[in-house]
Structures are given as C-alpha cells and as structure tokens.
Amino acid sequence: MFKDLSFSPDKEISYQELLTYLDALIDGIDNTISNLANASALLNYFLEDINWVGFYLYDDQLNELLLGPFQGLPACTNIPLGKGVCGVSAERKETIVVPDVHEFPGHIACDARSQSEIVVPLFKGNQLHGVLDIDSPLKNRFDEIDKVGLIKVAELITNKVFK
C-alpha cells in the first residue's frame, strides 16, 4: 500500500503526513481490531525513540481498560480506571504527558525501560472507547508538538474506527 513511506524532517509537517497516511490506511475498513493494529504499526514506524505504542480498549462491563493492538514487549492486560497513566487519562478525559514515569504516582510499569509516556483518551462524545498509549525509553521524549499531533491522530481514529 505504501511503497515510499517517508516523512518530512519538520515535526509539525510530519504529523500532517502521518494523518494522511493513517486516514488512507483505515479508510473503508470496517474492523476495529484491524484498524487499531495497522494504526499501532504505523505509529511505531513513524515515532522515533519509543519502546511501546498501542491501545487499551474500554470494557464498560468491567469498568477497565483491556489490552488491544500494540507494538512492543508484552504488556499489562487490564488497567482499572483511575490507575496508572492510562487509567487516569481515561478517567479525567484528558491527554497526559509524563516526562518521567518514575515521578507519576501510581505508575504501572509494564516495561522497565520506559522513562516517559503520553496517553491520549479515545472519546466519541461522552463515550469512552479506550486510550492511545505510547512509552519511550527516554525521559522528556514527548513535547507539545507530539501532544497536538497525537490528539489529532486519536480524533481521526475515534471518528473513523468507532461507531
């Protein structure tokens, strides 16, 4: 599908290119797992200095986030709302950037190499669908450009993938 997958050296432009690639990748595909698997693979390719990228999906029966498609080492399978960065992000309905995971109260360490993290909740209206979670082995890996770009990625995924 993408023979020449390259991105601009300008970070803001590269996020725009990522959105174009992602939109084309999931357009017309009516399968949540397939779309999230491809999205995590594309993000893994696109983002430098990360060691985990993927999705936790909300299960309203359990009131927990359950592991979904991802790229990286095996991960925690369930996260209660309000616990860890993912659970807090989902509960607060806000993106959380953690420059140093060791300073985040209640951080859940699935990969000991992780030093920083960004989590973007996936909401459609008031309906929680899950979170996009990305870890890095570097402290202070995620900046404001990443935050804005990944919020747009999450919005695209939420609007195209979740009905």
Beta strands, then each sheet from edge to edge (+ up, - down):
strand 1: 52-59
strand 2: 64-72
strand 3: 78-80
strand 4: 96-98
strand 5: 116-124
strand 6: 127-136
sheet 1: 3+ 2- 1+ 6- 5+ 4-
end
